[in-house]
Amino acid sequence: MDTPDYLDCKPVTALEREAAIALGACLQKLKWPGDRFPVELRFNFEITRAGSSALKVTRTTAPIAGSAKVGFNHWYLVSKPADFFRFVIPAEAAQVDLQRRAMEEGRIVPDYGSEWARTYSGITDAPPQSPAELQERFDNRPLRLMKKQIPVRCDCPLPAGFQVYGGKPEKLDAGEAACRECGGKLRRAGEADYPPTISQSMAYLRHAVSRTGARGR
């Protein structure tokens, strides 16, 4: 199986190619008008969300035309491929298709709302997941560390006791930042405090980013 002609993608790994094929299959189920809306798919490390999508309109008279961009988080794809294929790919396909249809009909629909859930359920039997629920399936700590956020420890047992702090450094250093779970003060940590899974993830990400850049491809 291959991707539709309207789907522009430059996968580097076999897993990225499989993800591109899966996205194409979802769009075909949705009867995506590829002649009017070509789709650009890119894999990157820059976003901390699992996926993103956006539309650009270049012709406003009926039938409207333009282009779509879909971004997939490469790290989430390789770290939890089963969840990514089951939930993320159909979620973004449903989201971009719903936005296109709403734009054609001259209306505004909320992102990932009830209409999105119905669109999503039409292409997969996996239960709909909100962006927040999806996020809980993936560990974003390595990505946040790559963004130079601060590694910290709390009183929770590892690996949960290793966190990444994105607030003001002054608040952390003043002892005013606390863990929401144990209530203990957050303390700065170093690489020696990284759980093994985090160390392995960081090694992978550093190597991947050095080859492709933060925006991936």
RAZI-V364973 format. One record per backbone hydrogen bond with DSSP energy under -0.5 kcal/mol. NH is the residue of the N-H (numbers start at 0). CO is the residue of the C=O. E is the energy in kcal/mol with one decimal. If there is no record, write none. Layout:
nh,co,e
NH,CO,E
NH,CO,E
This chain:
nh,co,e
6,3,-1.7
7,5,-0.8
7,38,-3.6
8,6,-0.7
16,12,-2.0
17,13,-2.2
18,14,-2.2
19,15,-2.3
20,16,-2.3
21,17,-2.4
22,18,-2.4
23,19,-2.4
24,20,-2.2
25,21,-2.1
26,22,-2.5
27,23,-2.1
28,24,-1.9
29,25,-1.5
30,27,-1.4
31,26,-2.4
33,31,-2.0
35,32,-1.5
36,32,-2.3
37,65,-0.7
38,5,-2.6
39,67,-2.8
40,7,-2.9
40,38,-0.6
41,69,-2.2
43,71,-2.3
44,213,-2.1
45,213,-0.5
51,70,-2.1
53,68,-2.1
55,66,-2.7
57,64,-2.5
58,64,-2.1
64,58,-1.7
65,35,-2.5
66,55,-2.6
67,37,-2.4
68,53,-2.8
69,39,-3.0
70,51,-2.6
71,41,-2.7
72,49,-2.6
73,43,-2.3
73,71,-0.8
74,43,-0.5
76,72,-2.0
77,73,-2.3
78,74,-2.3
79,75,-2.1
83,79,-2.2
84,80,-2.8
85,81,-2.1
86,82,-2.7
87,82,-1.0
88,83,-2.1
90,86,-1.6
91,87,-2.4
92,88,-2.1
93,89,-2.5
94,90,-2.1
95,91,-2.5
96,92,-2.0
97,93,-2.4
98,94,-2.2
99,95,-1.8
100,96,-2.5
101,97,-2.6
102,98,-2.1
103,99,-2.3
104,100,-1.7
105,102,-0.9
106,101,-2.7
112,109,-1.1
116,112,-2.1
117,113,-1.8
118,114,-2.1
119,115,-3.1
120,116,-2.4
121,117,-0.8
121,118,-0.7
122,119,-1.7
123,119,-0.9
133,129,-2.9
134,130,-2.3
135,131,-1.4
136,132,-0.5
136,133,-1.6
137,134,-1.5
139,137,-0.8
143,139,-2.3
144,140,-2.3
145,141,-1.9
146,142,-1.0
147,144,-1.8
148,143,-2.1
149,164,-2.1
151,162,-2.7
152,186,-2.7
153,160,-1.6
159,156,-0.5
160,156,-1.4
161,158,-1.7
162,151,-2.5
162,160,-0.6
164,149,-3.6
170,167,-0.6
171,167,-1.6
172,168,-2.8
173,169,-1.4
174,171,-1.6
175,170,-2.5
176,170,-0.6
177,175,-0.5
178,183,-2.8
182,178,-1.1
185,176,-2.8
186,152,-2.6
188,150,-2.6
192,189,-1.9
193,190,-1.4
197,194,-0.7
198,194,-2.2
199,195,-2.5
200,196,-2.1
201,197,-2.8
202,198,-2.0
203,199,-2.0
204,200,-2.6
205,201,-2.7
206,202,-1.8
207,203,-2.7
208,204,-3.0
209,205,-1.9
210,206,-1.1
211,207,-2.0
212,208,-2.9
215,212,-1.7
216,42,-2.2
